[in-house]
Amino acid sequence: MREVNVEEGLDELTHDIDRREDIVQGLNVRAIMDADGNETGDFETPAGGRRYRAIARLVEAGRFPADGPVPCLVKKANAKTSAVDDSLAENTVRLALHPLDQFKGFKRMLDDGLSKEEIADAYRTTPRYITQRLRLATVAPTLLDAYVREEMTLAMLEAFTVNPDHGRQEQVWERICGSWQKEPWQIRRMLTETTVPTTDKRARFIGIDAYKAAGGIVLRDLFCDDTSGWLEDVPLLDRLVDEKLQGLADEFASEGWKWISASVELPYGHANALRKLAGVTEALNEKESANWKALRNEHDELEAEYSDADELPEAVDQRLAEIEAALLAFEDRPVKFDPAEISRAGVFISISREGELVVDPGYVRSEDESPIIADSTGCEGGGIEDDAWQAVDRDGVQRTVITIGGQPADKEDEDDGGIRPLPERLVGELTAHRTLALQNALAENPHVAMTALLHRMVMERYHFAAPTGCLEVSIRQACFAAQGTDLKDTSSAKAISERHDAWKSDLPSDEGALWDWIAARDDSTRMALLAHCVSYGVNAIHERPSPYGGSGPTPHGLGCRLAGADRLARATGFDMVTDANWRPTVDNYLGRITKTRILTAVRDGAGERAASLIQHLKKGDMAKEAERLLADGGWLPEPLQLLGATDVEEIAADGDLTAMGRRSR
């Protein structure tokens, strides 16, 4: 039945038969009958024509004997099915291998002793293709099952080969299997998020070979055409970088610099406030000068010769580039500094984006501007004030202080049997562990947490101790920049003062004794003391807001503050009239507003008729009468009323508390 593209794939089939010296599947043949229905002794091939033609090629090439045996399935001439039926069935009723079966097949052949090259040659492909398929067969079994169930595509399965860790592969699959975003690039990113790409400046700086020689593992994506990859062991990479920077810093230290700061990335503004030394560039010697002139002349001649050309020949363009690079190297010459200046100056060492070493020497700090004078003890200026930057050895000779990544890189002195302090970074890492453990322990012990909170607040309130303990909690008391003369005489002020004095008489002054005293109190006493201390942090003051923050709150922040004050008022059942005994008087309100507002207040608090009786009076008399009329009505001005949701929005919009349309009490 095969009449179209009969030669397609014949080369591969011929190669397979040749290497086997046999065929995997025999030919399907039938006896040819004569006119009388007798067998002629010849046979036709209804199914297996490609195999027959491939063998014929090998016979013609002398690689298969002409009389060599070929296995055949002989069908009877009177078989139930026709030759056409057999041919059609063999080419139709068949199923190609699932790709996973192919991957596993290559793996079994490799395990049986064949090399990747031999397998590639057998199946007319490349060793890279075989390597890719072998890598696919090593993906976590759960992911291979998902691939068989068609829950992921082949491209997704290829992405999972980036990281050989089955546990990590399964974690990523669990995260994305239920998501609609399952792009291969996302899988690769998730599998390599804790690694460093080979294009990273640190990797380029030390070199991939050095990293691998130290035992580092490089993850490669076999399904990408580039040679990029990821360095899996980041701590090892950082250690190798620090060691290389240390070695380079030691080389520069031999020149007598006072300090050397080496870092992968120097912070922005690292040289601010430092004086840059003016060094002298080394002059060219006679031979270098002659080479420079020759290169300069050749460059000028080539440019003149091809000045009118629309496009430079490739060889000329390449030569010009080489000359320009050589001339640039002549310009980038070492700079010499005065030895006396070197002894008080330092060097910055860093790494460029391309992984190249960047050395920037000759910077003097302000504290090193004065000449270095050694006293009888061998210390500069009579004493060492900063060990991080002032270093002398036991003979009183200044030694270079080297920092790597901001941390001192002091080496152990083989002759010094003393124990040096722990590295600052190590101490920081260790105490970070302790901090988290203490946080968890405190969260699981409410009684101690309450004791710690009260201890911190009482120390701040009664002993004016700044919050310098380990518990970073503080209550900031509001400052009343604007206050009337009657504020200190209000019932609230008197109650707070009396409560403060009452607690003060009971509280120990010693910090340790205070902790024990608080810890021994019953819950009701502790809660009362907590309420007293926390109360000092309430701030319901209206300030002129600033849209950019600054010294005042933003409009939104002011709205949140006033809304919070109302929340406290409602929660405590507080009332300015009954609890604070506030009344509008001439001094505290009525004498300081316009006549229109006085009349509005009386109208809201005492009625329209009361307002009409005083509207003809002068302002002073009107204010006095208004005080009398409003004395028992419970009326409050807008700033003392409870907020509504609309009010909060208005404050957040413009910060104007007095212009809001407040509801009357």
Secondary structure, DSSP 4 states (H G I P E B T S, - for coil): ---SSTTTTHHHHHHHHHHHTS-SS-EEEEEEE-TTS-EEEEEEEEE-HHHHHHHHHHHHTTSS-TT----EEEEPTT-SS-HHHHHHHHHHS--PPPHHHHHHHHHHHHHTT--HHHHHHHTTS-HHHHHHHHHHTTS-HHHHHHHHTTSS-HHHHHHHTT---HHHHHHHHHHHTTSS---HHHHHHHHTTTSEETTSHHHHHH-HHHHHHTT--EEE-TTSSS--EEES-HHHHHHHHHHHHHHHHHHHHTTT-SEEEE-SSPPTTTTTT-EEP--EEPPP-HHHHHHHHHHHHHHHHHHHHTTT-SS--HHHHHHHHHHHHHHHHHHS--EE--HHHHTT-EEEEEE-TTS-EEEEEEEE-GGG-SPP-B-TTS-BTTS-S-TTT--B-TTS-B--EEEETTEE-PPPPTT--SPPPPPHHHHHHHHHHHHHHHHHHHHT-HHHHHHHHHHHHHHHHHS---S-SSS----PPPP-SS--TTGGGSHHHHHHHHHHHHHHHHS-SSHHHHHHHHHHS-HHHHHHHHHHHHHTT---------TT-TTS--HHHHHHHHHHHHHHHHHHT--TTTTT-----TTTTGGGS-HHHHHHHHHHHH-HHHHHHHTTS-HHHHHHHHHHHHTTS----GGGSPP-HHHHHHHHHH--STTS-PPP-
